[in-house]
Each structure stands twice: as structure tokens, then as C-alpha cells.
Amino acid sequence: MRQFDQRFEDYMRGHTSEASRWMHVAGLLAAAGAATAAARRRRPALLWAVPGAFFTFAWSGHFVFERNLPVGFTDPGAAFSGDLKMIGMMLSGRNGELKELVERLRREDESRAEEAAASSHPVAALHDAA
């Protein structure tokens, strides 16, 4: 389970904007609507609209609000499982937990960056050697 938790944390590093997270929810709802329309009209060819509906919203969230590339470009498995968990949490009213997670990850990343900068500084290296 730890591996999934770590992958989800990495996934959430790419989903720090609440607006982007809501765009993913909108994408899921649009995809569900497209699937429902295809089923009600008995036109399976309309199912091609399902991924287009989802990705139009989700990728717009990345390009407009996150200003990054979707995780799915590099790790489709993490993107699929991350999307399901994140959207599930959003729809069940647990967005506050996601906000807390994003803030914790941001603090951890800043701390790591500061440590790396300090350890690469020549004065710090001399101090550490003494």
C-alpha cells in the first residue's frame, strides 16, 4: 500500500490547484454524460466522445491552472489510479484533505530544496568538513 500512497503523493504534486482538481471532476461528469448519451441513443460509435470529454476538461486544468503536463503523459497507470482517488475524494466532500496533503507536500519539497541548496553552498561544505 505504501507504494500506492507514494505514487498518489507524486500525482498530487501535479494537482496543486483546486481549480484544476475541479476540472478533473467536470471531465468525469462530461465523460459520464457522453457515455449515457451513447447508451440511450444505442449508438456505440458515440463512445469515442467519452475520453475526449474527460481529457478536454482535465488537460485544460493542467495547461490553464497548473501550467504543467498531465501525469498521464509519463505514467498512465499513476494517472488513472490517481484520477480515480482524487475525483472520488472531491465528490465525497474530502477536498479539504487534498488541500492539506498539497500543503504538506509543498512544505516538504521546499525543505528538501533548502537542504540541497545549503549542502551545495561552498561555505556549508567547508563547515561540514570541519
N, C-alpha and C positions, 0 to 999 in steps of 0.2 A: 504494500500500500504506500510505503514511503516514496517509491519511485513515481507513482501517480501524483502524489502530493507535490513532489519537486517539479514534475512536468507542469502541473497546474500553476505553481508559482511562476515558473518561466513563462507560461502562457499569459498569466495576468500582468506580467511586466509589459506586455504589448497591448494591454487593455486598461490603461490607467484612467482614461477619460470616461466619465459616467455617460456622456452623450454617445460615445462610441458603443458602450455596452447596450444602451437602449436601441441603437441602430441594429445591433445583432438580434435583439428581441423583435423589432419590427420586421427584420428579414425573415425570421422564423414564422411570424404570423402571415406575412405575404406568401411565403412558400406553402404554408398550410392552406391558405385561401386558393392558391393556384392548383394544389392537389385536389382540393374539394371540388373546384370548378371542373376539373378534368373528369373526376368520378361522376359528378352529377350529370354532366353532358355526355357521358360514356364515350369520351374521346381521349384515348390513351396518348395520342400524339401531343396533347396539351401538357403532359407531364414534363416535357422539355422545359417548360417555363418555371418549374419548381426550383432547380438550382439557380437559375437566373434571378429569380425573385429574391432568394436568400442572399446571394453574393452581391447583388446590386446594393442592398442596404448595408451589409456587413463591411464590404470593401470601401464603400463611401465613408463609413465610420472611421476606418483606418486612414484613408487618404485625407479626409477633411479635419477630423478631430485629433487623431493620434499622430498624424504625419509620419506614419511608418508603414512597412509592408506587413500584410497579414501573415500570421504564423504558418498558415496552410501552405505558403509558398515554399517553406523549408521543412516543415514537419506536419504533413497532413493528419497523421494519427493524433498528435497532440492537439491540433486544431479542432478535430471532430470531437474528441472527448472533452476538451476544454470548453468548446461552444456549448455542448450539452449541459455540463455542470454549471457554467456561468449563467446561461439563459434560464436554467432551472432555478437557480438561486434568485435571479432577478424576478422571475414570475411568482416565486413563493414569498416575496417580500424580504429577501435577505440581502438586498443591495448594501445595507449598512455593513454587513460582514465583509463584502467585497471591498468597500471603501477602506475599512480598517486593514485588510490584507494589503491593499495597494500602498497605503501609508507606511506600513511596516516594511514592505519590500523596498520602498523608496529610501527609508532611513538606513536600512541595511546596505543598500547599494552606495549611498553617499558615504557611509562609514568605511566601506571597503575602498572606495576611491580615495578618501583622505588617507587611509593607511598606506595605500600603494604610493601616493604622492609623497608621503613622509619618508617611506623607505627608499624611494629613489632619489631623494634630495641628498646632495653631497655632504652637507653638514650632518644630517641624520645618520648617514652611513659612517662618518668618522666617529660620531658619538657612540653608535652601536659597536664599533670595533674596539673602543677604549674600555 
